[in-house]
Amino acid sequence: MHFEIGESVELIKQRLARRPKFNLNDAFKFLDCFETGFVTAESLKKVLAESKCYPSDEDITALVGRFDRSNNGRITYQEFMDEILPKHSLTM
């Protein structure tokens, strides 16, 4: 099951990377709504609430944990980029 989810996530990353108008820097800046240079649980909650999406605190914590490799509660641009970019070459 875990392998299947990982494979699905990787396919989504590959599709996203192929989108001509997708800009990783713009996406990060959008999530960094407080203009601090990093993304936090608070900024994710704000951005998602503006889209009428209200995940639980546990879901937000899990999402931040997936990106935050340094475990400091902040997602840097490098951490964001490392998680969003495909790990494998584009195949589709």
MOKARA-V247900 format. One record per backbone hydrogen bond with DSSP energy under -1.0 kcal/mol. CO is the residue of the C=O (numbers start at 0). NH is the residue of the N-H. E is the energy in kcal/mol with one decimal. If there is no record, write none. Layout:
BEGIN
<<CO	NH	E> <CO	NH	E>>
END
This chain:
BEGIN
<<0	4	-2.1> <1	5	-2.3> <2	6	-2.3> <3	7	-2.2> <4	8	-2.6> <5	9	-2.1> <6	10	-2.0> <7	11	-2.0> <8	12	-2.3> <9	13	-2.2> <10	14	-2.2> <11	15	-2.5> <12	16	-2.4> <13	17	-1.2> <15	18	-1.2> <18	21	-1.3> <22	26	-2.2> <23	27	-2.2> <24	28	-2.5> <25	29	-2.2> <26	30	-1.8> <27	31	-2.0> <30	32	-1.5> <31	34	-2.1> <38	74	-3.0> <39	43	-2.4> <40	44	-2.6> <41	45	-2.2> <42	46	-2.5> <43	47	-2.7> <44	48	-2.6> <45	49	-2.0> <47	52	-2.6> <48	51	-1.9> <55	59	-2.2> <56	60	-2.6> <57	61	-2.4> <58	62	-2.3> <59	63	-2.8> <60	64	-2.5> <61	65	-1.7> <62	66	-1.3> <63	67	-3.2> <66	68	-1.5> <74	38	-2.3> <75	79	-2.5> <76	80	-3.0> <77	81	-2.7> <78	82	-1.7> <79	83	-2.3> <80	84	-2.4>>
END
